[in-house]
């Protein structure tokens, strides 16, 4: 089965300017997702989709391919994932006359992955032969079924469809388990994406990943530095071996 990884890394970032090239443990944030893809045996090729020549140069330095630059319209703040993914698939169809069977979406903003966990996701995808995609998520620490919204009069109410206010006060164990999407790994079928115009489709296999930190703020970088110093990372070890400290 042919499998590629697509790592999206646009140049603009309002929350953390220059986020994809910001150092984490001595290496650009982007390098960790490239390393995860290169170490994972089930992934055969790593492509970085970016609109930035500077990011493209860094991606190639760490062993990824950058066969094209992403159009600016697909790198805007509100641009959906389907845009850059279908752009990459269309490029492969036009220039290589082929599509991989699976494409792995690895966001740089979830850097501290474990290749062993990624391999487990492929085994889950293999079991769901009719799945249109797979997405990772970890168990929510708090149940949103217990959350409130405020009505026009200022009263707290449960979310639409919720039961009475006293029912909402029950222990969280009384409510269904909910999972938080975390960007650890998403897997899609390029042929399905190009045919349907949908990225994930109606049959999205659920992969329960280990809890992880996503980078949205400068504080998140500080926390990840702490995690690296406390636990280490197989990806950081690999980067140091391959590219020096």
C-alpha positions as CSV (number, residue, x, y, z in Angstrom):
1,X,0.0,0.0,0.0
2,X,1.4,3.4,-1.0
3,X,1.3,6.0,1.8
4,X,2.5,9.6,1.8
5,X,2.5,12.1,4.6
6,X,1.5,15.7,3.9
7,X,2.7,18.2,6.4
8,X,1.0,21.6,6.0
9,X,3.2,24.6,7.0
10,X,2.0,28.0,5.8
11,X,4.1,31.1,6.4
12,X,1.5,33.2,8.2
13,X,0.5,32.6,11.8
14,X,-1.2,35.2,14.0
15,X,-1.2,33.3,17.3
16,X,2.6,32.6,17.2
17,X,4.3,34.5,14.4
18,X,6.8,32.3,12.5
19,X,5.4,29.3,14.4
20,X,6.5,26.5,12.0
21,X,10.2,27.6,12.1
22,X,10.2,28.5,15.8
23,X,12.8,26.4,17.6
24,X,11.6,23.6,20.0
25,X,14.4,21.7,21.7
26,X,16.9,23.2,19.2
27,X,15.0,22.3,16.0
28,X,12.2,24.0,14.1
29,X,8.7,23.0,15.0
30,X,8.2,21.7,11.5
31,X,11.1,19.3,11.8
32,X,9.3,17.1,14.4
33,X,6.4,16.2,12.0
34,X,8.9,15.5,9.2
35,X,10.9,13.3,11.6
36,X,7.8,11.4,12.7
37,X,6.9,10.6,9.1
38,X,10.4,9.6,8.2
39,X,10.7,7.2,11.1
40,X,7.3,5.6,10.7
41,X,7.8,2.5,8.5
42,X,4.3,2.6,7.0
43,X,4.9,6.0,5.5
44,X,6.9,6.0,2.3
45,X,7.2,9.6,1.3
46,X,7.0,13.0,3.1
47,X,5.7,16.1,1.3
48,X,5.5,19.6,2.9
49,X,2.8,21.9,1.6
50,X,3.8,25.5,2.1
51,X,3.5,28.9,0.6
52,X,6.8,30.0,2.0
53,X,10.2,29.6,0.3
54,X,11.9,29.8,3.7
55,X,9.8,27.0,5.1
56,X,10.4,25.0,1.9
57,X,14.2,25.3,2.4
58,X,13.9,24.2,6.0
59,X,11.7,21.2,5.0
60,X,14.2,20.0,2.4
61,X,17.0,20.3,5.0
62,X,15.2,17.8,7.2
63,X,14.5,15.3,4.4
64,X,11.0,16.3,3.1
65,X,10.0,16.9,-0.4
66,X,8.6,20.3,-1.5
67,X,7.7,19.7,-5.1
68,X,5.4,22.8,-5.3
69,X,4.5,25.9,-3.4
70,X,0.9,26.2,-2.2
71,X,-1.1,29.1,-3.7
72,X,-1.7,32.0,-1.4
73,X,-5.5,31.5,-1.4
74,X,-4.9,28.1,0.1
75,X,-2.7,29.5,2.9
76,X,-5.1,32.1,4.3
77,X,-6.1,32.0,8.0
78,X,-9.6,30.6,7.2
79,X,-8.5,28.3,4.4
80,X,-9.9,24.8,5.1
81,X,-7.8,21.6,5.1
82,X,-9.5,20.3,2.0
83,X,-7.9,23.0,0.0
84,X,-4.2,22.2,0.5
85,X,-4.9,18.5,0.6
86,X,-6.8,18.4,-2.7
87,X,-4.2,20.7,-4.2
88,X,-1.5,18.3,-3.4
89,X,-3.4,15.3,-4.8
90,X,-4.2,17.2,-8.0
91,X,-0.5,18.0,-8.4
92,X,0.4,14.3,-8.0
93,X,-2.2,13.3,-10.6
94,X,-1.0,15.9,-13.1
95,X,2.7,15.6,-12.6
96,X,3.1,11.9,-11.6
97,X,-0.1,10.4,-13.0
98,X,-0.7,8.6,-9.8
99,X,-2.3,8.9,-6.4
100,X,-1.2,7.1,-3.2
101,X,-3.7,4.8,-1.6
102,X,-3.5,6.6,1.7
103,X,-2.4,10.1,2.8
104,X,-1.4,11.0,6.3
105,X,-2.1,14.5,7.6
106,X,0.5,15.5,10.1
107,X,0.1,19.0,11.5
108,X,3.3,20.6,12.8
109,X,1.3,22.0,15.7
110,X,1.2,18.5,17.3
111,X,5.0,17.9,17.4
112,X,5.6,15.3,20.1
113,X,4.3,12.2,18.4
114,X,5.4,8.6,18.9
115,X,5.9,6.6,15.7
116,X,4.7,3.5,17.5
117,X,1.3,5.2,18.0
118,X,1.3,6.2,14.3
119,X,1.8,2.6,13.3
120,X,-1.1,1.6,15.6
121,X,-3.3,4.1,13.7
122,X,-2.5,2.3,10.4
123,X,-3.6,-1.0,11.9
124,X,-6.9,0.5,13.0
125,X,-7.4,1.9,9.5
126,X,-6.7,-1.5,8.0
127,X,-9.5,-3.0,10.1
128,X,-12.0,-0.5,8.9
129,X,-11.9,-1.3,5.2
130,X,-15.0,0.7,4.4
131,X,-13.8,3.8,6.3
132,X,-13.5,6.9,4.2
133,X,-10.9,8.3,6.7
134,X,-9.5,8.1,10.2
135,X,-9.1,10.8,12.8
136,X,-7.3,10.8,16.1
137,X,-8.7,12.2,19.3
138,X,-8.1,11.7,23.0
139,X,-10.7,11.4,25.8
140,X,-12.0,14.7,27.0
141,X,-11.0,15.5,30.6
142,X,-14.4,17.2,31.2
143,X,-17.7,16.3,29.6
144,X,-19.3,19.0,27.4
145,X,-22.6,17.5,28.2
146,X,-22.2,19.3,31.6
147,X,-21.5,22.7,30.1
148,X,-23.7,25.8,30.1
149,X,-24.8,28.4,27.7
150,X,-26.3,31.7,28.8
151,X,-29.8,32.6,27.5
152,X,-31.0,36.1,26.7
153,X,-32.2,36.7,30.3
154,X,-28.8,35.8,31.7
155,X,-29.7,32.3,33.0
156,X,-27.4,29.4,32.5
157,X,-29.0,26.5,30.5
158,X,-27.7,23.2,29.2
159,X,-26.6,22.9,25.6
160,X,-29.4,22.3,23.1
161,X,-30.9,18.9,23.7
162,X,-29.6,18.7,27.3
163,X,-31.8,17.6,30.2
164,X,-32.7,19.6,33.3
165,X,-30.3,21.7,35.2
166,X,-30.3,19.2,38.0
167,X,-29.5,16.4,35.6
168,X,-26.4,18.4,34.5
169,X,-25.1,18.2,38.1
170,X,-24.7,14.5,37.9
171,X,-21.1,13.1,38.0
172,X,-19.3,13.2,34.6
173,X,-19.3,9.4,34.6
174,X,-23.0,9.6,34.0
175,X,-22.5,11.1,30.6
176,X,-21.2,9.6,27.3
177,X,-17.5,9.6,26.7
178,X,-16.5,12.4,24.4
179,X,-13.2,12.8,22.5
180,X,-11.1,15.9,21.6
181,X,-9.6,16.0,18.1
182,X,-5.9,16.6,18.6
183,X,-4.1,16.4,15.3
184,X,-2.0,13.5,16.3
185,X,-2.7,11.7,13.0
186,X,-5.4,11.9,10.3
187,X,-5.5,9.4,7.4
188,X,-7.5,10.0,4.2
189,X,-8.0,8.2,1.0
190,X,-6.9,10.5,-1.9
191,X,-9.1,8.8,-4.5
192,X,-12.1,9.4,-2.3
193,X,-11.2,13.0,-1.7
194,X,-10.8,13.8,-5.4
195,X,-14.0,11.9,-6.3
196,X,-16.3,13.3,-3.5
197,X,-14.8,16.7,-2.7
198,X,-14.9,15.7,1.0
199,X,-11.8,15.2,3.2
200,X,-13.1,12.8,5.8
201,X,-16.5,11.6,4.5
202,X,-19.3,9.9,6.5
203,X,-17.4,6.8,7.7
204,X,-14.6,8.3,9.8
205,X,-12.8,5.6,11.9
206,X,-12.1,6.7,15.4
207,X,-8.5,6.4,16.7
208,X,-8.0,7.0,20.4
209,X,-4.5,8.6,20.7
210,X,-2.5,9.5,23.7
211,X,-3.2,13.0,25.2
212,X,-1.0,15.6,23.6
213,X,-0.3,19.3,23.5
214,X,-1.1,21.4,20.4
215,X,0.7,24.6,19.7
216,X,-1.6,27.6,19.6
217,X,0.2,30.1,21.9
218,X,3.7,31.1,23.0
219,X,2.9,29.4,26.4
220,X,2.3,26.1,24.6
221,X,6.0,26.3,23.4
222,X,7.1,26.8,27.0
223,X,5.0,23.8,28.1
224,X,6.4,21.6,25.2
225,X,10.0,22.6,26.2
226,X,9.2,21.5,29.7
227,X,7.8,18.2,28.4
228,X,10.9,17.6,26.3
229,X,13.1,18.2,29.4
230,X,11.0,16.0,31.6
231,X,10.2,13.0,29.3
232,X,12.4,13.4,26.2
233,X,11.2,12.5,22.7
234,X,12.1,9.8,20.3
235,X,11.8,12.4,17.6
236,X,14.2,14.9,19.3
237,X,16.7,12.0,19.7
238,X,16.4,11.1,16.0
239,X,16.9,14.7,15.0
240,X,20.0,15.1,17.1
241,X,21.5,11.9,15.7
242,X,20.7,12.9,12.1
243,X,21.4,16.6,12.2
244,X,23.4,17.3,15.3
245,X,22.4,19.2,18.5
